[in-house]
Amino acid sequence: MEIREEQLKDEDLRKIIHYFENDDKDVNHANWLEGGYLMNQGVLYRYSHDSESEEAQLVVPSHERDKILKERHDSPNVAHYG
């Protein structure tokens, strides 16, 4: 899966990426910056204000979230009780 291609398939993420990559900035651009969004090498990331981690998190497109959650939760490498 190429994450950038998948992010561009998501209508909401495509709008955010468009504003970061083009000069036609509007009020939404400031809101997305304030929301912790940033671009790194063409891929959208986000800082979580609620997290203690200072690392930016990859923004997963909505159509991939269930798949990734299932893969990570059901993997034998992620053993936990419950």
N, CA, C and O atoms as a GROMACS GRO file, in nm:
protein
  328
    1MET      N    1   0.085  -0.118   0.000
    1MET     CA    2   0.000   0.000   0.000
    1MET      C    3   0.090   0.124   0.000
    1MET      O    4   0.175   0.140   0.087
    2GLU      N    5   0.070   0.209  -0.096
    2GLU     CA    6   0.138   0.338  -0.099
    2GLU      C    7   0.053   0.436  -0.020
    2GLU      O    8  -0.058   0.470  -0.062
    3ILE      N    9   0.104   0.482   0.091
    3ILE     CA   10   0.021   0.562   0.182
    3ILE      C   11  -0.024   0.692   0.118
    3ILE      O   12  -0.138   0.734   0.139
    4ARG      N   13   0.061   0.756   0.042
    4ARG     CA   14   0.020   0.882  -0.021
    4ARG      C   15  -0.098   0.860  -0.116
    4ARG      O   16  -0.194   0.936  -0.115
    5GLU      N   17  -0.090   0.755  -0.196
    5GLU     CA   18  -0.200   0.726  -0.289
    5GLU      C   19  -0.329   0.699  -0.213
    5GLU      O   20  -0.436   0.743  -0.255
    6GLU      N   21  -0.319   0.627  -0.102
    6GLU     CA   22  -0.437   0.597  -0.022
    6GLU      C   23  -0.491   0.724   0.044
    6GLU      O   24  -0.612   0.742   0.053
    7GLN      N   25  -0.401   0.811   0.092
    7GLN     CA   26  -0.446   0.937   0.151
    7GLN      C   27  -0.520   1.021   0.048
    7GLN      O   28  -0.620   1.086   0.080
    8LEU      N   29  -0.472   1.020  -0.075
    8LEU     CA   30  -0.537   1.100  -0.180
    8LEU      C   31  -0.673   1.045  -0.221
    8LEU      O   32  -0.754   1.118  -0.279
    9LYS      N   33  -0.700   0.919  -0.193
    9LYS     CA   34  -0.832   0.860  -0.220
    9LYS      C   35  -0.936   0.907  -0.119
    9LYS      O   36  -1.056   0.901  -0.146
   10ASP      N   37  -0.890   0.952  -0.004
   10ASP     CA   38  -0.980   1.000   0.102
   10ASP      C   39  -1.011   1.147   0.075
   10ASP      O   40  -0.921   1.231   0.074
   11GLU      N   41  -1.137   1.179   0.055
   11GLU     CA   42  -1.177   1.315   0.016
   11GLU      C   43  -1.130   1.420   0.116
   11GLU      O   44  -1.079   1.525   0.077
   12ASP      N   45  -1.147   1.394   0.244
   12ASP     CA   46  -1.107   1.492   0.346
   12ASP      C   47  -0.956   1.511   0.349
   12ASP      O   48  -0.908   1.624   0.357
   13LEU      N   49  -0.881   1.402   0.342
   13LEU     CA   50  -0.736   1.413   0.344
   13LEU      C   51  -0.684   1.478   0.217
   13LEU      O   52  -0.587   1.554   0.220
   14ARG      N   53  -0.748   1.449   0.105
   14ARG     CA   54  -0.708   1.511  -0.022
   14ARG      C   55  -0.718   1.663  -0.014
   14ARG      O   56  -0.632   1.733  -0.067
   15LYS      N   57  -0.822   1.714   0.051
   15LYS     CA   58  -0.838   1.859   0.067
   15LYS      C   59  -0.723   1.916   0.149
   15LYS      O   60  -0.668   2.021   0.114
   16ILE      N   61  -0.688   1.849   0.257
   16ILE     CA   62  -0.580   1.898   0.344
   16ILE      C   63  -0.448   1.897   0.267
   16ILE      O   64  -0.374   1.995   0.270
   17ILE      N   65  -0.420   1.787   0.199
   17ILE     CA   66  -0.296   1.776   0.121
   17ILE      C   67  -0.291   1.885   0.014
   17ILE      O   68  -0.187   1.946  -0.008
   18HIS      N   69  -0.403   1.908  -0.052
   18HIS     CA   70  -0.410   2.011  -0.156
   18HIS      C   71  -0.369   2.148  -0.100
   18HIS      O   72  -0.292   2.221  -0.162
   19TYR      N   73  -0.421   2.182   0.016
   19TYR     CA   74  -0.389   2.312   0.074
   19TYR      C   75  -0.244   2.323   0.116
   19TYR      O   76  -0.185   2.431   0.107
   20PHE      N   77  -0.185   2.214   0.160
   20PHE     CA   78  -0.043   2.218   0.196
   20PHE      C   79   0.046   2.231   0.073
   20PHE      O   80   0.151   2.295   0.080
   21GLU      N   81   0.005   2.173  -0.037
   21GLU     CA   82   0.091   2.168  -0.156
   21GLU      C   83   0.067   2.281  -0.255
   21GLU      O   84   0.142   2.294  -0.352
   22ASN      N   85  -0.034   2.362  -0.234
   22ASN     CA   86  -0.065   2.470  -0.328
   22ASN      C   87  -0.060   2.605  -0.259
   22ASN      O   88  -0.064   2.615  -0.136
   23ASP      N   89  -0.050   2.708  -0.340
   23ASP     CA   90  -0.035   2.843  -0.286
   23ASP      C   91  -0.167   2.909  -0.250
   23ASP      O   92  -0.167   3.016  -0.189
   24ASP      N   93  -0.279   2.849  -0.285
   24ASP     CA   94  -0.408   2.912  -0.260
   24ASP      C   95  -0.457   2.880  -0.118
   24ASP      O   96  -0.557   2.810  -0.099
   25LYS      N   97  -0.385   2.931  -0.020
   25LYS     CA   98  -0.416   2.907   0.121
   25LYS      C   99  -0.540   2.986   0.161
   25LYS      O  100  -0.564   3.097   0.112
   26ASP      N  101  -0.619   2.929   0.249
   26ASP     CA  102  -0.733   2.999   0.305
   26ASP      C  103  -0.738   2.974   0.455
   26ASP      O  104  -0.642   2.922   0.512
   27VAL      N  105  -0.846   3.010   0.517
   27VAL     CA  106  -0.858   2.996   0.662
   27VAL      C  107  -0.845   2.851   0.706
   27VAL      O  108  -0.798   2.825   0.817
   28ASN      N  109  -0.885   2.756   0.622
   28ASN     CA  110  -0.874   2.615   0.658
   28ASN      C  111  -0.729   2.573   0.680
   28ASN      O  112  -0.701   2.488   0.765
   29HIS      N  113  -0.638   2.632   0.604
   29HIS     CA  114  -0.496   2.597   0.618
   29HIS      C  115  -0.449   2.625   0.761
   29HIS      O  116  -0.382   2.542   0.821
   30ALA      N  117  -0.484   2.740   0.813
   30ALA     CA  118  -0.446   2.774   0.951
   30ALA      C  119  -0.510   2.676   1.050
   30ALA      O  120  -0.447   2.637   1.148
   31ASN      N  121  -0.635   2.638   1.024
   31ASN     CA  122  -0.702   2.542   1.112
   31ASN      C  123  -0.632   2.407   1.110
   31ASN      O  124  -0.618   2.343   1.214
   32TRP      N  125  -0.587   2.362   0.992
   32TRP     CA  126  -0.519   2.234   0.984
   32TRP      C  127  -0.383   2.239   1.052
   32TRP      O  128  -0.342   2.142   1.115
   33LEU      N  129  -0.313   2.351   1.039
   33LEU     CA  130  -0.186   2.366   1.110
   33LEU      C  131  -0.210   2.363   1.261
   33LEU      O  132  -0.137   2.296   1.335
   34GLU      N  133  -0.312   2.434   1.305
   34GLU     CA  134  -0.346   2.436   1.447
   34GLU      C  135  -0.389   2.298   1.495
   34GLU      O  136  -0.366   2.261   1.610
   35GLY      N  137  -0.450   2.221   1.407
   35GLY     CA  138  -0.493   2.085   1.440
   35GLY      C  139  -0.379   1.985   1.443
   35GLY      O  140  -0.400   1.868   1.473
   36GLY      N  141  -0.259   2.030   1.413
   36GLY     CA  142  -0.142   1.944   1.424
   36GLY      C  143  -0.100   1.876   1.295
   36GLY      O  144  -0.011   1.791   1.296
   37TYR      N  145  -0.163   1.910   1.183
   37TYR     CA  146  -0.129   1.846   1.056
   37TYR      C  147   0.000   1.902   0.999
   37TYR      O  148   0.031   2.020   1.015
   38LEU      N  149   0.076   1.815   0.933
   38LEU     CA  150   0.197   1.857   0.863
   38LEU      C  151   0.224   1.759   0.751
   38LEU      O  152   0.177   1.645   0.753
   39MET      N  153   0.299   1.804   0.654
   39MET     CA  154   0.339   1.718   0.542
   39MET      C  155   0.487   1.688   0.555
   39MET      O  156   0.566   1.775   0.589
   40ASN      N  157   0.523   1.563   0.528
   40ASN     CA  158   0.663   1.523   0.527
   40ASN      C  159   0.682   1.429   0.408
   40ASN      O  160   0.625   1.320   0.406
   41GLN      N  161   0.761   1.471   0.312
   41GLN     CA  162   0.790   1.394   0.191
   41GLN      C  163   0.662   1.349   0.121
   41GLN      O  164   0.652   1.236   0.075
   42GLY      N  165   0.564   1.440   0.114
   42GLY     CA  166   0.441   1.414   0.042
   42GLY      C  167   0.337   1.333   0.117
   42GLY      O  168   0.232   1.300   0.061
   43VAL      N  169   0.364   1.301   0.242
   43VAL     CA  170   0.273   1.221   0.323
   43VAL      C  171   0.222   1.305   0.439
   43VAL      O  172   0.298   1.381   0.500
   44LEU      N  173   0.093   1.290   0.470
   44LEU     CA  174   0.029   1.368   0.575
   44LEU      C  175   0.045   1.301   0.711
   44LEU      O  176   0.020   1.182   0.727
   45TYR      N  177   0.089   1.381   0.808
   45TYR     CA  178   0.104   1.337   0.947
   45TYR      C  179   0.029   1.433   1.037
   45TYR      O  180  -0.017   1.539   0.994
   46ARG      N  181   0.016   1.392   1.164
   46ARG     CA  182  -0.054   1.478   1.259
   46ARG      C  183   0.005   1.459   1.398
   46ARG      O  184   0.034   1.347   1.440
   47TYR      N  185   0.023   1.570   1.467
   47TYR     CA  186   0.059   1.565   1.608
   47TYR      C  187  -0.069   1.560   1.688
   47TYR      O  188  -0.164   1.634   1.659
   48SER      N  189  -0.073   1.476   1.788
   48SER     CA  190  -0.190   1.467   1.874
   48SER      C  191  -0.165   1.550   1.999
   48SER      O  192  -0.067   1.527   2.071
   49HIS      N  193  -0.252   1.645   2.024
   49HIS     CA  194  -0.238   1.730   2.142
   49HIS      C  195  -0.267   1.653   2.270
   49HIS      O  196  -0.227   1.694   2.378
   50ASP      N  197  -0.338   1.540   2.257
   50ASP     CA  198  -0.375   1.459   2.373
   50ASP      C  199  -0.269   1.356   2.409
   50ASP      O  200  -0.280   1.290   2.512
   51SER      N  201  -0.169   1.341   2.326
   51SER     CA  202  -0.068   1.238   2.346
   51SER      C  203   0.054   1.295   2.416
   51SER      O  204   0.088   1.412   2.398
   52GLU      N  205   0.119   1.212   2.494
   52GLU     CA  206   0.244   1.254   2.558
   52GLU      C  207   0.361   1.244   2.460
   52GLU      O  208   0.466   1.304   2.482
   53SER      N  209   0.342   1.169   2.354
   53SER     CA  210   0.446   1.151   2.254
   53SER      C  211   0.462   1.279   2.173
   53SER      O  212   0.365   1.347   2.140
   54GLU      N  213   0.586   1.310   2.141
   54GLU     CA  214   0.612   1.427   2.058
   54GLU      C  215   0.631   1.389   1.912
   54GLU      O  216   0.666   1.474   1.829
   55GLU      N  217   0.609   1.262   1.879
   55GLU     CA  218   0.624   1.215   1.742
   55GLU      C  219   0.496   1.238   1.664
   55GLU      O  220   0.385   1.220   1.715
   56ALA      N  221   0.513   1.277   1.540
   56ALA     CA  222   0.397   1.292   1.452
   56ALA      C  223   0.346   1.153   1.415
   56ALA      O  224   0.424   1.060   1.397
   57GLN      N  225   0.215   1.141   1.405
   57GLN     CA  226   0.153   1.014   1.371
   57GLN      C  227   0.106   1.018   1.227
   57GLN      O  228   0.055   1.119   1.179
   58LEU      N  229   0.125   0.907   1.158
   58LEU     CA  230   0.078   0.894   1.021
   58LEU      C  231  -0.074   0.905   1.019
   58LEU      O  232  -0.141   0.844   1.102
   59VAL      N  233  -0.128   0.983   0.927
   59VAL     CA  234  -0.273   0.996   0.915
   59VAL      C  235  -0.322   0.883   0.824
   59VAL      O  236  -0.290   0.879   0.705
   60VAL      N  237  -0.399   0.792   0.882
   60VAL     CA  238  -0.450   0.676   0.809
   60VAL      C  239  -0.584   0.714   0.745
   60VAL      O  240  -0.673   0.763   0.813
   61PRO      N  241  -0.597   0.691   0.615
   61PRO     CA  242  -0.724   0.722   0.548
   61PRO      C  243  -0.839   0.642   0.609
   61PRO      O  244  -0.819   0.529   0.654
   62SER      N  245  -0.956   0.700   0.612
   62SER     CA  246  -1.071   0.637   0.677
   62SER      C  247  -1.103   0.500   0.618
   62SER      O  248  -1.144   0.410   0.691
   63HIS      N  249  -1.084   0.483   0.487
   63HIS     CA  250  -1.117   0.355   0.425
   63HIS      C  251  -1.017   0.244   0.458
   63HIS      O  252  -1.041   0.128   0.424
   64GLU      N  253  -0.906   0.277   0.522
   64GLU     CA  254  -0.804   0.178   0.560
   64GLU      C  255  -0.803   0.149   0.710
   64GLU      O  256  -0.737   0.054   0.752
   65ARG      N  257  -0.874   0.225   0.789
   65ARG     CA  258  -0.864   0.213   0.935
   65ARG      C  259  -0.906   0.077   0.988
   65ARG      O  260  -0.834   0.017   1.068
   66ASP      N  261  -1.022   0.027   0.946
   66ASP     CA  262  -1.069  -0.103   0.995
   66ASP      C  263  -0.972  -0.214   0.957
   66ASP      O  264  -0.943  -0.302   1.038
   67LYS      N  265  -0.923  -0.210   0.835
   67LYS     CA  266  -0.829  -0.311   0.787
   67LYS      C  267  -0.701  -0.311   0.871
   67LYS      O  268  -0.655  -0.417   0.914
   68ILE      N  269  -0.645  -0.194   0.894
   68ILE     CA  270  -0.521  -0.184   0.970
   68ILE      C  271  -0.544  -0.224   1.115
   68ILE      O  272  -0.461  -0.294   1.174
   69LEU      N  273  -0.654  -0.180   1.173
   69LEU     CA  274  -0.686  -0.217   1.311
   69LEU      C  275  -0.697  -0.368   1.324
   69LEU      O  276  -0.643  -0.427   1.418
   70LYS      N  277  -0.766  -0.431   1.231
   70LYS     CA  278  -0.783  -0.577   1.235
   70LYS      C  279  -0.648  -0.647   1.219
   70LYS      O  280  -0.618  -0.741   1.292
   71GLU      N  281  -0.567  -0.602   1.124
   71GLU     CA  282  -0.436  -0.662   1.102
   71GLU      C  283  -0.350  -0.653   1.227
   71GLU      O  284  -0.284  -0.749   1.265
   72ARG      N  285  -0.350  -0.537   1.290
   72ARG     CA  286  -0.266  -0.516   1.408
   72ARG      C  287  -0.321  -0.586   1.531
   72ARG      O  288  -0.244  -0.634   1.614
   73HIS      N  289  -0.450  -0.592   1.543
   73HIS     CA  290  -0.510  -0.654   1.660
   73HIS      C  291  -0.504  -0.806   1.653
   73HIS      O  292  -0.481  -0.872   1.754
   74ASP      N  293  -0.523  -0.862   1.533
   74ASP     CA  294  -0.528  -1.007   1.517
   74ASP      C  295  -0.393  -1.071   1.489
   74ASP      O  296  -0.384  -1.194   1.478
   75SER      N  297  -0.290  -0.993   1.477
   75SER     CA  298  -0.157  -1.045   1.448
   75SER      C  299  -0.105  -1.127   1.566
   75SER      O  300  -0.122  -1.087   1.681
   76PRO      N  301  -0.040  -1.243   1.539
   76PRO     CA  302   0.016  -1.322   1.648
   76PRO      C  303   0.130  -1.251   1.720
   76PRO      O  304   0.165  -1.286   1.833
   77ASN      N  305   0.188  -1.150   1.655
   77ASN     CA  306   0.297  -1.074   1.717
   77ASN      C  307   0.247  -0.975   1.820
   77ASN      O  308   0.326  -0.918   1.896
   78VAL      N  309   0.116  -0.953   1.824
   78VAL     CA  310   0.057  -0.856   1.917
   78VAL      C  311  -0.027  -0.935   2.017
   78VAL      O  312  -0.150  -0.929   2.016
   79ALA      N  313   0.042  -1.007   2.101
   79ALA     CA  314  -0.029  -1.091   2.197
   79ALA      C  315  -0.066  -1.011   2.321
   79ALA      O  316   0.019  -0.946   2.383
   80HIS      N  317  -0.192  -1.017   2.355
   80HIS     CA  318  -0.238  -0.959   2.481
   80HIS      C  319  -0.363  -1.033   2.522
   80HIS      O  320  -0.428  -1.098   2.440
   81TYR      N  321  -0.397  -1.024   2.647
   81TYR     CA  322  -0.513  -1.094   2.699
   81TYR      C  323  -0.635  -1.006   2.687
   81TYR      O  324  -0.634  -0.890   2.730
   82GLY      N  325  -0.741  -1.060   2.630
   82GLY     CA  326  -0.865  -0.985   2.623
   82GLY      C  327  -0.900  -0.935   2.493
   82GLY      O  328  -1.003  -0.871   2.477
   0.00000   0.00000   0.00000
